[in-house]
Amino acid sequence: MSADTAQIHGKTLRFKFNDGPMAGKTFEHAFDDHGTVTWKMLGGEGKPSKPTKYELAHVNFDVFAVSYLGDAGYTLTTILDFNTGLLVAFASNEKSLVKQHGTFEVVKRAAA
């Protein structure tokens, strides 16, 4: 694991969306060291996802882009700023594209 991916690999991040179709909803995303992610909506809605491959890019300093194809055929691409805790996400499929804003936090760190 390189230093530029250590912010996300092996961590669980909690995303909270402020606007868009997921406004007011919170999701936990568990990013493993092998390039797969699982997520679940908090608050009793829905069930956990199946593991799916994610791609990660170190953009600049504490900013990362992470993208994966979700269970319902949507691709979620999220820009995460670890300095501010802000996120911008783009959810898309063959019929729609939406932008959403929110916040995130690390809720579980990889074991040392």
C-alpha positions as CSV (number, residue, x, y, z in Angstrom):
1,M,0.0,0.0,0.0
2,S,1.5,3.3,-1.0
3,A,1.4,6.4,1.2
4,D,-1.0,8.2,-1.2
5,T,-3.6,5.4,-0.9
6,A,-3.3,4.8,2.8
7,Q,-6.0,7.5,3.5
8,I,-8.6,5.1,2.1
9,H,-7.3,1.5,1.7
10,G,-8.3,-0.5,4.8
11,K,-10.6,2.2,6.2
12,T,-14.3,2.6,6.8
13,L,-15.6,6.0,5.8
14,R,-19.1,7.4,6.6
15,F,-20.6,9.6,3.9
16,K,-23.5,11.9,4.8
17,F,-25.2,13.6,1.8
18,N,-26.7,17.1,2.2
19,D,-28.5,17.4,-1.2
20,G,-29.5,15.4,-4.2
21,P,-31.5,12.1,-4.1
22,M,-29.7,10.9,-1.0
23,A,-30.1,14.1,1.0
24,G,-30.1,13.4,4.7
25,K,-28.9,9.8,4.3
26,T,-25.7,8.3,5.7
27,F,-23.7,5.4,4.3
28,E,-20.7,3.5,5.6
29,H,-18.2,2.4,2.9
30,A,-15.6,-0.2,3.9
31,F,-12.6,0.0,1.5
32,D,-10.4,-3.1,1.8
33,D,-6.7,-3.3,0.9
34,H,-7.5,-5.6,-2.1
35,G,-9.5,-3.0,-4.1
36,T,-13.1,-3.9,-3.1
37,V,-15.6,-1.9,-1.3
38,T,-18.9,-2.7,0.5
39,W,-21.4,-0.2,1.7
40,K,-24.6,0.0,3.7
41,M,-27.1,2.7,4.4
42,L,-27.3,3.5,8.1
43,G,-30.6,3.8,9.9
44,G,-32.1,0.4,9.1
45,E,-32.9,1.0,5.4
46,G,-31.7,-1.5,2.8
47,K,-29.1,-4.2,3.2
48,P,-25.3,-4.2,2.8
49,S,-23.9,-4.3,-0.7
50,K,-22.0,-7.1,-2.3
51,P,-18.2,-6.4,-2.5
52,T,-17.4,-4.5,-5.7
53,K,-14.1,-3.3,-7.3
54,Y,-13.2,0.3,-6.7
55,E,-10.7,2.6,-8.4
56,L,-8.8,5.3,-6.4
57,A,-6.8,8.3,-7.5
58,H,-4.7,10.6,-5.4
59,V,-5.6,14.1,-6.9
60,N,-3.6,16.5,-4.7
61,F,-2.4,16.7,-1.1
62,D,-5.4,15.4,0.9
63,V,-7.8,15.1,-2.1
64,F,-8.8,11.7,-3.5
65,A,-11.2,10.5,-6.2
66,V,-12.8,7.1,-5.7
67,S,-15.2,5.4,-8.1
68,Y,-17.2,2.1,-8.2
69,L,-20.1,0.5,-9.9
70,G,-23.0,0.0,-7.5
71,D,-25.5,-2.9,-7.1
72,A,-28.3,-1.0,-8.9
73,G,-26.2,-0.2,-12.0
74,Y,-25.1,3.3,-10.9
75,T,-21.5,4.4,-10.9
76,L,-20.6,6.6,-7.9
77,T,-17.6,8.8,-8.3
78,T,-16.7,10.7,-5.2
79,I,-14.2,13.4,-4.5
80,L,-13.0,13.4,-0.9
81,D,-11.1,16.2,0.7
82,F,-9.5,14.9,3.9
83,N,-8.4,18.4,5.0
84,T,-12.0,19.7,5.1
85,G,-14.1,16.5,5.4
86,L,-16.2,17.6,2.4
87,L,-17.3,15.4,-0.5
88,V,-18.8,15.9,-3.9
89,A,-20.3,12.8,-5.6
90,F,-21.5,12.1,-9.1
91,A,-24.0,9.2,-9.5
92,S,-24.7,8.1,-13.0
93,N,-26.1,5.4,-15.2
94,E,-27.2,5.2,-18.8
95,K,-30.3,7.4,-18.1
96,S,-29.2,10.0,-15.5
97,L,-26.4,12.0,-13.9
98,V,-26.7,13.7,-10.5
99,K,-24.3,15.7,-8.4
100,Q,-24.5,15.5,-4.6
101,H,-22.6,17.3,-1.8
102,G,-21.9,16.2,1.7
103,T,-19.4,15.4,4.4
104,F,-17.4,12.3,5.4
105,E,-15.4,11.0,8.3
106,V,-13.1,8.0,9.0
107,V,-15.0,5.8,11.4
108,K,-12.6,2.8,11.4
109,R,-8.9,2.7,10.8
110,A,-6.9,-0.3,9.5
111,A,-5.3,-2.4,12.2
112,A,-1.7,-1.5,12.9
